[in-house]
Amino acid sequence: MLFAMLLITQLFAQNEKDEEEKVSGFKFAGIPVVAFDADLGLQYGALTNLYFYGDGSQYPDYRHSIYMEMSRFTKGSGINRLFYDSQYLIPNIRVTSDLSYLTEQAFGFYGFNGAQTAYNPEWLDTEDGAYKSRLFYRHARERFRFLLDFQGKLKSDKLRWVAGFTHYNDHIGSVDINKLNEGKDEDLLPTTDSVPGLYELYKQWGIINTDELEGGMTNYLKLGIVYDTRDNEPHPMSGIWAEGVIFTAPGFLGNDHAHTLLNLTFRQYFTVIKNDLSFAYRLGVQSTISGSAPFYMKPNVVTTMLRSANSEGLGGSKTIRGVILNRIVGDGIAMANAELRWKFLRFKFINQNFYLGLNAFADAGQVIQETDVDLSNVPADEFGNYFTGEKEKLHLSYGLGFRIAVNQNFIIAADYGFAASKEDGTSGMYIGLNYLF
């Protein structure tokens, strides 16, 4: 690895004082997707981003961006996503749209209210005498999503209004164990009939309402305000990005579970060494201000602009890296992230501008508004296996990341995070796009 880095430096490094050349016309960037999961199978596919810069006068900003991702696991899970973003399609209005179909054979489900719900990693370990199933904390989910958002100026480019509509159609059920066991001669997963998972037990105990068990449609209206003084959107070196947004799912739009969410997020960026080193932090809070979201929508973290296939947590690649995705779910959440970001190498290759970056981070979050959970049907002799009787507390993680950026807009990201407590998992490796915020 070190030899490769030195070779790249010798071949492509340019004087750090040199100014990047402006980019014009169409530019294309993409990476293959290859991974393996013992239960879900081989993941294969690709993600690509097409940028149009016009005459390049606004570089590093683009005029139009079209992002496409298609990947599959051989046993059924997959991502199919088309995303469009432009500030030039409609004069003085930013338009973003997302069309996605996400199939997840084994979506993480760990209950509600964070530390109040027990997590038992030994139940997932085939070498442990307490083993139940590697997929004990999972259920199946198919999600169709359509999003259309608009942003416009209030008094200046720095202060903007946000309005939009998002449609979700979720189908929820038990993991299809028979499908995941196909082709296996050994190490078979137990069926949910013989070893029910947490989703099946919550169904049996009535913790999840019967009209939510199999999913449903949710239609959101979005209204918000954004204050943005960032010097560069993909990787700011200075400025503030603050937003407040209301997501409401009213009954007149056909929602069976009418509710309204409020999200407030503040991000700030500081230059430590000009062009090279910056410090950034994010503070966010989300609460339910009316009604109650169905259980399958509670993990959603509201944002004015969706930057990835999902915005869910707390836990996982977008909120608390190293903590298990959706480990911390409630009706209201708070989170904080801090990162030190270093661009340590710039070079020009295949007629495009590149830089390499490293980042060190610390993440935190907790439930601040509890989900009301009816535990009256939980067997007394099982209670301690699933519920701790403790109060919710702060969940922490820390880690390191690596970035490869093309023309300052297409940023390949790799982060490795460690959970501070074994109650939240151990660690996680995340490969995707963009900085966290």
Sequence and secondary structure as in RCSB ss.txt:
>XXXX:A:sequence
MLFAMLLITQLFAQNEKDEEEKVSGFKFAGIPVVAFDADLGLQYGALTNLYFYGDGSQYPDYRHSIYMEMSRFTK
GSGINRLFYDSQYLIPNIRVTSDLSYLTEQAFGFYGFNGAQTAYNPEWLDTEDGAYKSRLFYRHARERFRFLLDF
QGKLKSDKLRWVAGFTHYNDHIGSVDINKLNEGKDEDLLPTTDSVPGLYELYKQWGIINTDELEGGMTNYLKLGI
VYDTRDNEPHPMSGIWAEGVIFTAPGFLGNDHAHTLLNLTFRQYFTVIKNDLSFAYRLGVQSTISGSAPFYMKPN
VVTTMLRSANSEGLGGSKTIRGVILNRIVGDGIAMANAELRWKFLRFKFINQNFYLGLNAFADAGQVIQETDVDL
SNVPADEFGNYFTGEKEKLHLSYGLGFRIAVNQNFIIAADYGFAASKEDGTSGMYIGLNYLF
>XXXX:A:secstr
 HHHHHHHHHHHB  TTS      SEEEEEEEEEEEETTTEEEEEEEEEEEE TTSTTTTS SEEEEEEEEEETT
S EEEEEEEEEEEEETTEEEEEEEEEEEEEEEE   SSGGGB   GGGG TTSTT   TTTTEEEEEEEEEEEEE
EEEEEETTEEEEEEEEEEEEEEE   HHHHHTT SSS    TTTS  HHHHHHHHT S TTTTTEEEEEEEEEEE
EEE  S SSS SSEEEEEEEEEEE GGGT SS EEEEEEEEEEEEEEETTTEEEEEEEEEEEEEEE   TTTTTB
   SS  SS  B SSSTTSSTTS TTSS  SEEEEEEEEEEEEEEEEEETTEEEEEEEEEEEEEEEEEE      
TTS TTTHHHHB       EEEEEEEEEEEETTTEEEEEEEEEESSGGG SEEEEEEES   
